[in-house]
């Protein structure tokens, strides 16, 4: 199966066996796991995951890839292919339909919409056991960045408030067809348990984080002036003259708890 990669879908098909095996080993699928793969492509990960779990749901937007993938999977296990844009898939409803409290997500995410997909998954974190994604390495670096880092930002804060973020290993361009122009990396995301999650209003938290990082060089008092004044920021134990990149994820939760 050698489909022609489509630029419109951001397709880069993984083909190097060594990295396929490393990713499957990191996921470590067990018989009976309800694994959901985002963007199976030619099935490089699909088939070994299916062989280990016995059943698998794959979300694929490109109809041209579906017949060959189903044919290849027919002798391996039970594969259900959902033809859909992943951003429109309700993972909570999918877990309920599959009869499990939580699903396991995996996939080689298209670079051009990787951040929207990550935020969409976080919205359904309560229905997800873990996630193993391959992304542009620069994105993984941002996901795991600590306060003070040049790449620490909105993605870092929002993901770390919802999940434990664990970068696993780098994958070079040559492992794909066609090779992308940048390195990729595999990351593991494990949603936080109920007692570990923050209690701030999600919409207000997101708005504050977005505003704070909109212009990185601004102080909090300037960046958040339409939402919180300096006295309010100081009441949370945070210096209004600080910049967003110096705050921990927990600091943003304290700001979001303040009265509007």
N, C-alpha and C positions, 0 to 999 in steps of 0.2 A: 504494500500500500504506500504509494508515493504521490500524495496529493500535491497540487501546486499551491504553495502558501499564498494567502491573500493579504495584501497590505492593508486593505480596508478593515480587516479583523485583527490586525497586528499579529499575524501568525508566525511563530518561529517554532518548528517542530523539533522536540528533543529526540535525539537518535543514539547518543553514545551510551552503550550498555552500562559502563562503569557508573555513570551518574544516575541512570535509571535505578540501578540496584541500590545505590546509596540513599536515594529518596525513598524508595519502598521500605528499606531497612529503617529509616528514620520514622516513617509512619507506623511501621510494625502492625499491619492490619491483622486482626484475629477473625477466625470463623464466627460469623454472626454479627460482626460490626456492620453498622449501616453507614457505609462510606458514600459520600457524594463528591464527585469530581467535577470541577469547573473547567470547561474547555478541554475535553479529552483529545482533540486533534486527531492524530493518526492512531492513538491508543497505546503509546509507549508506556505510560503509567497505568492506563486502564486495565490492560490484560493481566499484569502481575498483581495488581490490587484485587482484581476480580478473582483471580485464582486463589488468593489467600482468604478473602472474605466470603466467597461463594456467591454474593449478590452485590450489585453496585448500581447507583444511580449516577448518570452522567448528564450534565447540562451543556448542550451544544447549540450554538446559534447558526453555524454553517451547515445547511442542509446537504451540501455536496459530500460531507464527510460521514454522514450518518449511515448509509447503507453498507459501506465497506466495514465500518466499525462494528455494526451489528453482526455482520457475517463472520468476522474474525472472533467475536466474543461468543458465538453460539455454541462452541465446543468447550468453552472455558467455565462459564457460569451463567447466572441470570443477570443480564444487563438491561436496565431500563434507561432509555435515552429521552430526556426532556428537551424538546426543541423550544428554546426560550432565551431571551436576554437575561443573564444572571441577575441584573439589577431589578428585574421584575419578579424574581422568584422569592416567595415567602418561605424562608427556611423553617420558621416555627410551624407553619401549616404543613410543610413537607415532613417534618419529624413526626407530627401527629398522624399524618397519613401512613407513614411507614411503621407506626405503632411503637415508637421508641421515644424516651424522654429527650435524648440528644443524638445528633448526628455527628459524623466526623467529616470535615471538609478537606479537600486536597485539590491542587491544581497548579498548572503553569499559567499564571495570569497574564493577560495582554498588558503590555507596559502602559499603553495610552489611557487605560481606564482602571489601573490597579488601585489607586487611592479611593475612587468611588466604590469599588468592589469591597475594599477593606472596611470602609465605613458602613456599607450595607450589611456586611457580616456581623459587625459589632452591634448593630441594631437588633440582631437576633441571637446575641451571645448566650442567652439563657437556654437556647435550644441546641447549642453546639458544644461538643465535648472538647474538641481541639481542631486546629487548622494547620495544615502544612502547605505552604505556598512557595512557588518559585517566582521571584520578581527581579526587577532591575536592582543590582546591588546598592545603588545610590538610594533607592527607596527603603531597602532593608536597613541601611545605615541610619536613615531618618527615623524609622520606626523604633529603633533601639537606642537612639541618642539620649544622652543625659543632659540635664540643665547645664548651660554654659558652653555646650558644643555649638559650633557654627551651623550644624544641620538640625539642631533641636528646634522643633516647631509644633504646629498644630497637630500634625499626624502623630508625632511622638507622644504628646500629652493625651490625646483622645484614645489612642490604642493602649497606652500604659495604664490608663484608668479603667480599662475594660479587661485587659489580658496581661498575662506574663509573656513577654516577647523574648524569644531565644533564637538569635541568628545561628545557623548550623554550619553551612559551608558555602563556598563560592563555586560557581559553575562557569567555565570559560565559554566564549562565543562559539568555538569550534564544536561544542556539543550539540549545536542546533543546526537545523536547515530551514531557511538560510541563516548564517551566523549573524546575530545582532551586532551592533557597533559597540556594545558595552558588556561588562561582566554582569552575570546574574548571581543571585544568591537564594538559598533555601532558608526559610524561617519557620519556626514553630510558634504558634499562638495558642495559649491555653486560657480560656475565659476564667476570670476570677470567681471564686465561690461567693455565695450570697453574702456571707458575713464580711467579705473583703471589699465589696463594692461600695462606691460612694453613695451618699444620700441626697446629693444636690439635684435640683431640677435639670434634667438632661438638656432641654432646649436653652435654658439660661446659661448653663455651663458652656455649651457649644458656642453660643453667641459671644460670651466673654473671651473665650480662648481665641476665637476667630478675630475679634476686634483687637485683642492684645498683640497678635502676631501680624496684623494687616500691614503695619509699618514698623519693622523690627527695631529701628533706631529710636523710636519714640519711647518716652517713659510711660509707665502705666497710667499716671494721672492724665497724660495727653491722649493716649490710645483708648482709654476707657471713659473719657470725659462725658460721653453721652449716656453712660450707664452707671458709673460710680464716681463720686467725688473723692478728693484726696483724703478727707477725714474718714470716709467709709473704708477706703483701702487700708489706711493705717489702723483702723479698728480691728482688721483681720490679722494684724501683726505683720503687715507687709509694707515695705517702704514704697510710697507712691512714686519716688524718683527711680525706682528699679525698672529694668527693661524685662520684657516678657521672657526672654531667653534665659534669665537667671532664676525663674520661679520653678519649683517642683510641681508635678501634677497635683499633689495635695494642696499646694498654695492656691491653685486655680479653683479647687473645690471650695476652699474657704471663701474665696471671692464670690463664687456662685451662690453661696448660702446667705450672703448679705441681702437685706431687703432691697428691692428694686427702687 
